[in-house]
Structures are given as C-alpha cells and as structure tokens.
Amino acid sequence: MSAETHTRTSDAPRPRWLRRVVLAALAVSSAWALAAYLVLPFALRHYEHQQALAGFEMVTRTAQGLAGDPLNVGIVGSREELVAAMTRAGWFPADPVTLRTSVDIVGSVVLDRPYPQAPVSPLFYQGRQQDLAFEKAVGTSADRRQHVRFWNVLPSGAEGRSVWLGSASFDVGVGFSHYTGAVTHAIDPNVDAMRDALSADLARTGRIIQTYEISGVGPTLDGRNGEGDRYVTDGEVRVSVIAPAGQAGRNPPPTLTNPPIVDLKNAL
C-alpha cells in the first residue's frame, strides 16, 4: 500500500452511525451528571413548611465529633407541651447519666428487671447535648427500648412557636461499639420505623393538629452512627405540631403533602 493510499484511508470520514453513538453517549452522560449533581440534590430538599431549617445539618454528633444518629422527628410546641404530649403518649423522661443510674441500667440488663427511665448516652447537635430524652420500654429490661433525644433548634418557627428536632431509634440489645469497643446499645437499622411509631404514638394522644415532613439527612442505604451501627432511611424528618392552648387536636391529624418528587423518592 502506498503512502498516498494510507493517508486517504486514515482521513476517511467516520461512519454516521458511529458519530451518532458518540453523540448519544455524550448526551446521556451529560444528562446523568446534571441530574445527579445539580437537579436531584436540590429537588429532593424541601423545607416549605419550616423554611428556617434549610441548611441545618441533619445528623447528630458524638462527643468525639463523629456523625451520630440521623435526625428524623420534629415537634412544634413549648417545652411543657412537648413533655406533656410525650408522657401522654406513654414515653418516660430518661434519667440523667450518673454513677447511680449507670449501675442501675447495668443491673436492669443483667438481672432482666424493669428500668423505664433508664438514662441514654449523650449526643450533640449544634454543639450541645440533648435538651430532653424519652424512652418507651420494650420487654422487661433496659436492653430493648425505643428512645428519642430532642434539641430546641428554633425559638420561633413558621407557626411562631418553638421547633424541636429529635433523633428516634430502637435499641435492640447491648453490645460493643464498632469504633471504640465500649459497651453500648445497638440500634435497629430501620430508623424510619421508629420515626413512624413515635409519630403514631403522638397522634393517638389527640393533642396533634397536623403533621408534615421536611428533608433530613437524605436517602441513605448504608449509614453508620457514632458506634458504627448501620441505619437505613428515606431521609425525611416527620414533624408533629402540638395543639396550642385552647385548641383541640385531631385524631388522626391531617398530614400536609410533600412535593411529588419527594413522594416518588420515598416510594422508591
């Protein structure tokens, strides 16, 4: 083959089908990048019912600064209203962590005896330990329990009342931290089930006037809390609004709608 013939062969135009394949691949890649990195991250975030929470970190922290449990519940109301509603829902305020209560919780687990006010370990949000903590016993000892920590994050939210964010989870037993080896409770990975159970408990009190959701930590299939326990969540925070003084709640309370794309994400 002569040099002239080789040059003509190399410079020959590519087939039309190949150009179309390349252009289609570029279009698909561009659409994926646009959706994955720009459109969906913003479209799935919604704070239409509580706009002042936009931009808040939606995960707790351990004393060492590690990411802890995700925030998944919220309450609108005063401190007194929150305590009254939780108590009426069958949840006990947790005792503070002291030497005495630490001994008592060990005795509860080892001797399989009730301790409905057993302390919960401290977690931190916005640089401070939980303001309130509650639990609901499951079984005869403190090794299995539902529990939630609350922080007052807004003195006046969209309703003109205090907004509390909380982290609810279900302790399924006592074990060792995956990170430090310390003795601690292990949580059930399905934190959404615990969120839904607490919301249902509050609704049954007849003191809730409405519920709605806002974006939390976001869709998570393999999250890890501060002890290394795995969790799975659709990433939503369920907010319950307590009836203000002089106003009756509703049972069941109405639920405000989410944007359609958020409902689709939750279904998936």
N, C-alpha and C positions, 0 to 999 in steps of 0.2 A: 504494500500500500504506500502510495506516495505521500509526502508531507502535505501537499495541497489537499489530497483527499481526506487525510486525517483532520486537517483544520476545518474542512467543511462539515465533517461528521460531528465534531465537538461543538461547533457553533449552531448546530441544527436546533430549531425550537423544540421545547418540551411538549409532549402531547397535552391536549386540552384537559383530558381527564385528570392528569397529574396536577396541573395548576389548580383545578377545582378542588381536589382533595386537600392540597396545601392550604388554600384559602378557607375551606370549611374547617380544617383543624385549627387554624388561627382564630376563626370566628368563635368556635366552641370554647377554646382556651380563654379568649378574652371575656366571653360571657360568664364563664365559670369564675374567673378571677374577680370580675365586677360584682357578681352575686356573693361570693364567699367572703370577700374582704371589704366590701363597701355597702351593698344593698341590705343583705340579710342581717349583719350585726346591728345595723341601725333600725331596720324594720321590726326586729323582734324585741326591741327595747320599748317599753311603754309605761309611762307614768302619768297618763291622762287624768287619773283620779287623785294623784298625790305628786304634783309636779316638783315640789321642793326636794323630793328624794332622788331626782335624776342626778346621776354622777356619784351617788353614795356607793362605797364598797359594800357588797352584799355577802360577805363572809366574815366570820369571827376570827379571832387570833388567840393563840396560846400565850402564856407568859413569856415564851421564848420567841414569839413573833411568827410562829408557823401558822399557816392557814388552818382554821379550825372547822367547826360545823357551819354549813351554809345557813343564812337567814331565810326562813320560809314562812313565817307567820307575822302578822301585824295586828295591833289593836289601836283603835281610836277611842280615847276617853281619859279621864283623870286617873291618877294612881289609885284612889279609893274605889272608883268604878271598876278598874281592872281587877283589883284584889277581890272585890265582891263578886264579880262575874266568874272569875276562876274558881273561887270557893264554892259558889253555887253549882258550878259545872262538875264538882267532885275532885278538884285538884287541890293539894295541900301545899302551902308555902314551905319551901325547903329550909331546914335549919342551916345556920352558918357553919362553916368548916372550922371546928375547934378540935383540941385533943380529945375531949369527951365525945363529941359527935363522930369523930373518926373511929374511936374504939367501938361506939355503938353500931356503926354501919358494918364494921367487921364482924361483930357479934351477930348481927342480923343475918349476914350471908352464911357464916359458918354454922350457926345454930338454927338456921331456917326459921327465923321469927320475924314478925312484922316490924317495920320502922317506916311508917307512911310519910314522915317528914325528914327522911334521910338527906344529908347535905349533897350538893352537886359541886363538882370541881369548878374552879373559876375559869371563865373565858373572858376575852376582852374585845371590845368594839369601840372604835373612836378613842382608843387609849384608856378606857376604863372598864372595870369589872362589871358584870351584870348588875342591874339595879334590883331586879326581882327574879326569883326562880321558884318554879312549882313542879310538882310531880304527882303522878297517879300510879299507885301500886298495881302490879300485875303478879298474882301469885302471893306467896306467904312471906317472902323476904325481899330485901332491897337489891337483890342481884338482877331482878327483872322489873322494869318500871318505865313508864312514859314520863318524860320530863321536858321542861322548856325554860329557857333563860330569856329575860326581856331587858331591853335598853330603851330609855326615853330619848328619842332621836330628834324630835321636833316639839318645841313647846306649843306651837300653834300651826297645825297643818291646814289642809284645804277646807276642813269643816270648822276651823277656828278653835280646835281642841288639840290636846296632846296626842302625839303619834308615837307608838311603841313598836319596835321591831324585835322579833324573837327568833330563836333557833330551837325547834322542837325535834326530838328524836326518841327512839325507843331503845333502851338498854336491854340487851338480850342475855347478858351474863357478865361475869367478872373474868378478866384475862390480863394479858400483859401488853403494854404499849409496843407497837411495832418499831417505834423510833428510839425509845429510852429504856424499855424493859420494865418500867414501873407498873405496879398493879393498878388497873383501871377498869372501867366498864367498856364493853364493846357494844357498838350500836348496830341496829338492823340497817342494811344498806338502803332500804326504801324509805327515805325521809319524807317523801310526798305522802305516803300512807299515814304517817304520824301527823303531818300538817292537816290532812283532811279529817283525821279523827278528832283533833283538838278543835277545829272549826265546827264540826258537828256537835261536840260537847257544848260549846258556847251557844250554838244556835238553839239547842234544847232548853236552855235556861229561860228563853223568852225575853231576854234583855238585849238582843242584837237587832238593829233596824235594817242593816244591809251588809253585804259582803262584796268585795271586789278583789281583783288581782293586779299586781304590778310586777315588773321584772325584778328577779332576784339575781342569783349567781349565773343564771343562764343554763341552757340544756347541758347536762353533764352525765356521761355514761360511766366514767371511772374516776370519780372524785375521791380524794383522800383527806380525812380530817387530821387534826393535830396529833392523834395517836396512831395514824396510819390505817384506820378503818375505812373501808370502801363505802361510798354512797352514790346513789343514782337519783337524779331529779330532772323534772322538766324545767326547773329554774324559776318557777313562779313563787311569789310571796302572796299568801291568802290573808287579806285584811278584814277583820270584823269590826264593825262600828257599833259601839255600845250606845243604847238609847240614853240621851241626856236626861237630866232631872225633869220630871213632869211629862215625859213622853214614854209611851209604851213601846216595847219591842215587838217583833213579829216572828212567828214560828210556823213555817220556816221563813227566814229573812230573804228578801229578794237579792239576787246576785246580778251586779252590773256586768254588762257584756265586755268581752275582750275584742281587740281588733281581729278580723277574720284570720290574718296570717298567724297570729298567736294561737288561736284555737287549732289551726291546722298543725302547727308545731307541737302543741300538746298532744294532739291525737296521734301524731307520728311517734 
